[in-house]
């Protein structure tokens, strides 16, 4: 076996092993952290609306023409990812806020644009869902007022116990590569190659 073949084997084995490891790592890190949008609901006058219906209303009224959600959209208005929390986690308060707007901050009343209370409740369901997404602490509190001040969120320190998969993966792949090279060298010394 020549050196080129050894290099290819040394790269191929970790690459093949990386695929299931990556799937496992992704699944354990991100699976089931975000709620099912069909199960996130808002009740309004005896009618239940879910986040899927709310997303359609959010798009119908072109909310992203002014706002962002999870960082996507326009930057005229504040990011709405945490709007439900800022409204005190109240479906009625958030719906009412959309209907009457915040003229002092540049948000027109959405009722003037054809939004009725049911549409506001639907949109509130979507914003409730957006608030439940695992965004790793983003957006921070500074994104609401946009006053340029440093937000109050402390930086998160990473400890080895929190990144065990990365450490284990690095050790595992180094052992595999070392084992392949060691096996090659033994065979080479025994004259079988």
ABEGO torsion letter per residue (X at the ends): XBAAAAAAAAAAAAAAAAAAAAAAAAAAAABGABBBAAABBBBBGGBBBBAAAAAAAAAAAGAAAABBBGGBEBAABBBAAAAAAAAGGBAAAAAAAAAAEBAAAGBBBAAAAGBBAAAAAAAAAAAAAAAABBAGGOBBAAAAAGAGBBBABBBBBBBAAAAAAAAAAAAAAAAAAAAAAAAAAAAAAAGAX
